Amino acid sequence: MANVTGGWAGGDGIQYGSNVTNFNYAKELAKVLDAILNSTSYGSRALYNAKDFNVATLLKTTKVLRRTQGQWITGMEPLNSSDEQVTIQQQANRVLYSMPRVNILSEAFARQYNSAVDYDAFQYQDIVDEIVQDLSLAIVGGTGVGNQPDSLDMICDDGTNYGSLNGVSRTTYGLMKGTYTNFSAILSLSKLATMFDAISDTGPNETPTVLLTTFPIFSLIESLYTPTVRHNYMNLPVGGKYPKTHDADGMGNGFKSIDWRGVPVIRDKAVASGVGYMLNENYLDWYGDTQTPPAWKGILEKVSLGGSAQKNGQSVDMRPTDFTGFFYQNEMPFPTQAGLIGRFFLSGQHVSFQPKRQGKFFGATGV
């Protein structure tokens, strides 16, 4: 995206841009309105419940086959005696993301006068919010290939688009397949029920915990919940024997929140058109690094996420775990330029070791 320009035109000396001019105004405008970043529903949930990536590679030994040597016997016949290999090992490696933070000396001189907003604090928080947005776009709407974290598309796939997950072939091991369903334009509660049943099992943790989708599909589900209702408002006059109808003072309809089979339906603008994800978050996690590598001590510091004091708008006032994977490289001068550069890093991975408990539908456009 192109840089935003503007500011004071004309005059002698340095012509400042919006990083100076937009931060010199009256005290009553002492926060920046965020009109760009979308609500990162799933990305925020993943970070809020993040787990510690405290190993070189995440490994999960997984039982994939039933044993076949058991038998019913009469007493003296030969008994089965073969050993069996019934497990595989899944593995997931971290990915790394970076975004710079630049401070230009000439702008810093100008901003120190009459600035109602602490630009440095705003810039710091704004970059963190941007990283959360990029993470959400990657794990919800991304491809999960190359240097990117595993996305929901990759995790929920049944082998149609992604032949393997966590280093394990979906062709060889069917339990590595998610549920991947074309709704063929029509969304219905019966189709949701079929998907729910396909990715569920008995047990307290074996059913979906959230249905993540778009604003339009949320409205389609709402329409399936909303029958045509007629209601007569009636009262009984003092001393009367029969109620009388009168005009309604007001009526309401529609839902701000929906749950289906006890599963909350949440909206996220990172979800592609016509798509919904039925997820079991008991088996879906963001793992983030927490320890600064020894050689980077004094250079790289851990970042704790929280609410912003400098922004209004879409920023999420989060108090997540300590395992988000955010780090900050302290500012240092450019060697040949009048400026400082710091750098944010995000280190971790989006992981599901139970993809059979995850599902995606697509192609839903109506009811």
N, C-alpha and C positions, 0 to 999 in steps of 0.2 A: 504494500500500500504506500502511496506517495506520502511524503512528509507534509504536515499541515504548515502552511505559510501564513503570513499576515503580520499584523502589528503596526508599529508606527512607521509611516513612510516619510521620506525626506529628512532634512537635517544633516548636520555634519557627523562624522564619526561612524561607529558600528551600527548597522541597521538590525535591530533585534527582531527575532521571530516570536512565535507564540509561546515558546518556553519561558520568555520573559514577560511579554505584554499581557498574556492571559493570566498572569499571577500577580498583577498590580492593580488592585481594585478595593472597593469599600469592604469594611469588616463584615457587613451583613451577608456577603457572598463568600463566606469563609470555608466553603467546601466545594469540591469539584463534582459536577453531576456526570455520572457514567451513563452515557446514552448509547454505548456501543456493545459492551460485553453482554452476552445472553446468559440467562440463568443456567448454571451448570449442575443440574439436578443429580445425575448419576456420578459425574466426576467428583462433586463435593461429597457424596455419600462414600465413594471409594476412598477418598483421602481421610474422611472423618474416622473410618474404621480400619485404617491401614495397619499392616502387620510388619514386623521387623525382618528386613532382608539382611540377616546376620551371617550369611555363608557365602562362599564363592559362587556356588550354583545351587538353586533350589532343587532338591531331589524328593521325589515321592514314590515309594515302592507301592505298587498297586496290584491287587489280586484281579486277574483278568479271566481266569478259567476255573471251572469247577473240577474237582478231582473225580476220576472215573474208576478208581480201584476198589471202591466199596462194593460189597456183595452180600446177598442173603445165602446162608449155607445150611447144609444138613448135618455137617460134622466132620466128614473124613475126605471130602473132595479137595483137589488142589486149590490153594488160596492165591489170590492176586498178590503180587509182590513187587510191582514196578514203582519206582520213585517218579514223581511228576513235578514239572516246572509250571507253576501256576501264577507267577508274578512277573511284572515288568517294572522298569524304573522310568518314570517321567522326569524331565528336567527342564528348568527354565532359567535363563540368564538375564541379567539386568540390562536395561537400556539407559542411555544418557542423553539429556537435553540441556541446552545452554541458551541463555539470553543475556546480552550485555546491558550495562547501566552506565551511561556516559554523562559526564558533567563538564561543560565547557567553561573555561575561566572567565571569558568576557561576559557571559550570561550570569555567572555566579556573582560577579561584581554588581551587576545591575539589579539582580533580584533581592539583594540584601536590603534594599530601600523600598518601603511602602508595600511590602508583599503581605497580603492578608492570609495567604495559604503557604504553608511550609512546603515548598516545591520538592525538596529532597525527600521528605516523608511521603508526599503524594507519589513521586516517581517510584520510590521503593515499593509501596503498596500496589501501585498500578501494574508494575511489572510482575509481581506475584500473582495478581488477578489474571493477567494475560497468560501466564504459565498454566494456571488452573484451567483457563479456557482452552489452551492448546492441548493440554492433557485430556480434557473431556472430548474434544474433537477427535483425538487420536484413538481413545479407547472405546468411544461410542460410534463415531462415523468413519474411523480410519480403516486402512487395509490390514494393518498388523504385520506388514512385511518390511524387509530391510532393517533400518535402525529404529523402527517404531515399536511401541509396546503391543502386545497381543490385544486385538480389538474384539468387541462383542461379535462382529461378523465372523471373525476367525474362530472364536470359541464356540459359537452356536452352529457352525456349519456342519453338514453331515457328510462331507467329503466331496460335495459338488464343486466347491471353489477352492478348498484347502485340503490337500491330501493327508496332512499330518498335523499334529498338535503336540507340543512339548517333546518333540523328537520321536513321536510314536505314530506309526502308520494307521490311518483310519480304515484302510482297506483290510489290513491284517486283524485289527482289533476294533470290532464294531462298537464297543462301549466308549470309544473315544469320539463317537459321533454325537453331535447335538441334534436337535429337532429343527428342521429347516423346511418351511411350508409356504407355498404360494397360495394365498387366499383368493386368487383369481377374481379380484375386484370387489367381492362381497364379504363384508365383515359380519359375523353372526356370533351369538353367544355359544351356539353349538360348536363352531369351529374353535373358539377359545377353549371350550371344555375338552375337545379332542386333544389339543396341544397340551393342556394342563395334565390330562391323564397320561399322555405319552412321556412326559418328563418327570412324573411323580412316582413315588413308591410309598409303602407303609413306613411309619417311623416319624418322629417329631420334626426331623430336619430334612425330609425328603420331598417336600412340596415347594412350589415357587413362593418367593417372598415379595416380589415386586413385578409389576408389569410396566415397562418403560416404553413410552410412545410419543407421538407428535400431538400438537394441539388439535389438529383436525380429527385424528382418530379418537382422541379423548372425547370430542364432541359426538362422534359416531356412536361410541359406546354409551354416552349419555342419552342419545336418542333411543337406544334400545331399552333404556331404563325408564323412559318418560312416556307413560300412556296418556291418552287424551282424557282429561278429568273435567267433569262438570260438578259444580258444588253450589247448592243453594244456601245462602245465608238467611237464617230464620230466627225470629224471636217470638216470645209469648207476651202479648200485651198484659198489663196489669189488669187482673179481673177477667181476662179472656180465656176461652177454652181451646182455641186453635192457633197454632203458630202461624205467623205471617212472614212471607218472603220480603227481603229488602235488598237493595244493592250492596254488593260487597264493598267493604272499606278498602280492600286491596288483596291481591293474590300474588303468590310467588311460585316460581318454577325454576328448574335447572339446578345443577350441582357444581360446587367449587371443588369437591373432592369425591372420588368414586373408589369403591373397593369391589372386587369381584371374587367370590369364594373366599372372602377375607383377605385377598391380596390387593394392596393399594395400587391404583393406576396413577402413575406420575408422568408429567410432561417434561420433555427436554428438547430444546431446539437443535441439539446436535444429532437427533435421530432423523434419518432420511425420510422423505415423503412416502407414505403408504406402509411404513415399517413399524413393527412393535417387537419388543424383546420380553419374553417371559423368563425371569431369572430367579435362580435360587442363590441368594447371596451368602448362604452358609458355605458354598463352594466356589466363591468368586471374590478375589481379593486383590488390592493393590499392596505390594510389598515394597517398602522404601528403605534405603540405607539410613543409618542413624549415626554411625561413627565416622569421624574424619580420619582419612588415612594418615598414618604417622608422618610421612614425608610432607604432608600438607598442613600440619599443625601450625597455627599462627597465620596461615594464608586463607584457609577455608574454614568457615564457621557454619554450624547448623542453624537453620531458619525455623522458627516456630510460627505456624500460621495462626491468624486471628483476625478480628474485625478491623476495619479501617477507620481512622480518625480524620481522614482527609477526603473521603469520597462518599457521595450518596448515589444510590442507584442499584445496580444488579449485584454488587459485591456481597458475598455471603459471609455473615458473621459466624465464622466457624470456630470451634474449639476442638480440633481433631486430636488424634493420638500423636505420639512423638515419632511415629514411623513413616512420615510422609515422604522423606527422601529429598527435602529441599536444603540446599547449601548456598552460601554466598561467599564469593572470593572478594576480599577487601579491595577497596579502590587503590589504584597505583597510577602515577603520572604516565601519560604517553611519553615515550622517550624523546620524540622530536616535535611534539605538539603541545599547545597550552590547554590541557584537559586531563581529566581523570577517567579511568575506566574500572568498573567493578563488573562482576559477572555472577549471574545466578546459574546454578546447576540443579537438575532434578535427576535423581538416580533411583531406579526401581524397575518393577515389572508388574503388569496386570496378568493375573494367573487364575486359571481354573483347572484343577486336577480331576474334576468331575464334569466334563462337558455334557454327559448324557442327562444332566439335571438342568440344562440350559436350552432355550429355544428362541427361534426368530420366525416371525411371519412377515410377509411382504406382499405388495400388490393389492392392499386394501384401499379401496376408493369410495365405497358406499355400503349401504345396508339393504 
